[in-house]
Amino acid sequence: MRPRKALLLVLLLALTQLLVAAGAEGPDEDTSKDSALEEEDEDDEDEDEEDDDSAVAEENGVLILTDANFDSFVADKDTVLLEFYAPWCGHCKQFAPEYEAIAGALKESDPPVPVAKIDATTESALASRFDVSGYPTLKILKQGQAVDYEGSRTRDEIVAKVKEVTQPGWKPPPEVTLVLTADNFDSVVADADIILVEFYAPWCSHCKKLAPEYEKAAKELSKRSPPIPLAKVDATVETDLAKRFEVSGYPTLKIFRKGKPFDYNGPREKYGIVDYMVEQSGPPSKQLASLKQVQDFLKDGDDVFIVGVFQGESDPAYQLYQETANGLREDYKFHHTFSGDVAKFLKASPGTLVMMQPEKFQSKFEPRSHVMDIQGSTEAAAIREHVLRHTLPLVGHRKPSNEAKRYARRPLVVVYYSVDFSFDYRAATQFWRSKVLAVAKDFPEYAFAVADEEDFASEVKDLGLSESGEDVNAAILVEGGRRFAMEPTDFDEDALREFVTAFQKGKLKPVIKSQPVPKANKGPVKVVVGKTFDAIVLDPRKDVLIEFYAPWCGHCKQLEPVYAALGKKYKGHKSLVIAKMDATANDVPSDRYKVDGFPTIYFAPRGDKRNPVKFEEGERELEQLSRFVEEQLARPHSARDEL
């Protein structure tokens, strides 16, 4: 071997040994680094999985959807069964095993259908989006459109319904609720013995909430014989119809009988609507065949007794009476009789209308009955006026159940104490009521009533009388929400008379429920309280946008950041005030600013505070509110140019 080749061979062997040695010492370090990197990657993956809100968990075969993962999950699904539940709901807990069995059955179907559940108490956005108002609520999502499930909560029925919806040609059944427009309104309504019509706005949240209940009621009532139709009118499109029927808010519901409109004052959920309309579809007056029925009404009744006395159904006066009863049936119960014994007891001849108060409300200061002869050419309007005039006794019993319909008249003098007309307490109740009667007879221009202090505890508190230390207190309620409280004193006829006389002469100061006046009130949205309402909202030099809200109201909370942004936007306008007021903690001392729900927003123009403009033009977003403000600022309000 040549020396050069030998040297190269030695060097090559040495280098090989060095590499082997390095491999023996280094692998542990390098491998540990690689392992560490792999572990870090795995940890990162785990963290990514934990942080990935779009991941869908599963529990006993049921998928768990949230506000964060819902849209991404359902995006490519043809059909999904959804359950909205509450963890504390007993019905939900009872249904859980059945729902898990349904998930198993639909997983094996062809095609398989995912079954999911949503905790409506935490995933509030989804619950609101799908108008969930009870638990459990089941919905079948078909290509993104929700179909209400209204059957029984049994596996076979639910699975069968879902499989029906999965069919390629399946389409949701058409709405049972009739859609009315200017073209078909009169023909449809005029032909109906009775029909309920909803005037709505597509953007109105209250209308959206009512919609599923209304449709469910329509389906139920369509099955009756004869059916009772329900219809709806988009008042933002059919503006002439809305104006014709004086629609000023949404939703507005009206009952039509052969084309004649009557206000709907019933519930706004499925079963309430159904029951109410069934009642309204019956005869407006019920027949009394026996004298005992009349005597029982007078002995145990709690409201005015209205009865028409007739010879028979062919009596023209009877037909006129029925027409009147139809127009007032939502507020009063009407009766009629063809019995001679009843007529004799009432001392009424055929063709007359008799109104009597129950025995407990009769007194020596008022007639036992009010009788009207409705024979001949008397019009329904005259009968209606007679009913309305004699509805209340001289001093009646005001209760939460009747205050809206019976005691809306103002001024109203209310005497608060422990009112109980049951046998054991009737004497004490009538003792105090007799003192009120002695005063009421001398002030026919005012309405008088007694009220149980516990029934109206919050009202008594707002009047500042809950800690009066007296067994009997009194107040006068006036239009616009104003109220006057009698100074605590030993209650008797003279004290009440002095109080009412002082009110009559304008010597009393109203009680105003108010939060403390804010010490600092320079923010973009000015805070108004009861004591500052006149100074801020009714300032004739300022245009004021005022929001009336309730602290617990979800819509108000949603509006808060938008309203704050609106305040900031107009902060530089010296003659414009953006304001808000907690209407649950403060009186609104003006009947021009009626608050029927929350939030309610008015624009009070400078120089024209008696004619505020209510915001009801669209969604409560910054753009819409700004447009409303700009439009009002540009309007020539009646007294603006005088300033």
Secondary structure, DSSP 8 states (H G I E B T S, - for coil): --HHHHHHHHHHHHHHHHHHHHHHHSHHHHHHHHHHHHHHHHHHHHHHHHH-TT--EEETTEEE--TTTHHHHHTT-SEEEEEEE-TT-HHHHHHHHHHHHHHHHHHSSSS---EEEEETTT-HHHHHHTT--SSSEEEEEETTEEEE--S-S-HHHHHHHHHHHHSTT------SSEE--TTTHHHHHHH-SSEEEEEE-TT-HHHHHHHHHHHHHHHHHHTSSS---EEEEETTT-HHHHHHTT--SSSEEEEEETTEEEE--S-SSHHHHHHHHHHHHS-SEEE--SHHHHHHHHHH--S-EEEEE-S-TT-HHHHHHHHHHHHHTTT--EEEE--HHHHHHHT--TTEEEEE--GGG--TTS-SEEEEE--TT--HHHHHHHHHHTSS-SEEEE-TTTHHHHS--SSEEEEEE----STTTHHHHHHHHHHHHHHHTT-TTSEEEEEETTTTHHHHHHTT-TTS--S-EEEEE-GGG-EEE-------HHHHHHHHHHHHTT----B-------S---SSSEE--GGGHHHHTT-TT-EEEEEEE-TT-HHHHHHHHHHHHHHHHTTT-TTEEEEEEETTTS----TTS---SSSEEEEE-TT-TTS-EE--SS--SHHHHHHHHHHHHHS--TTGGG-
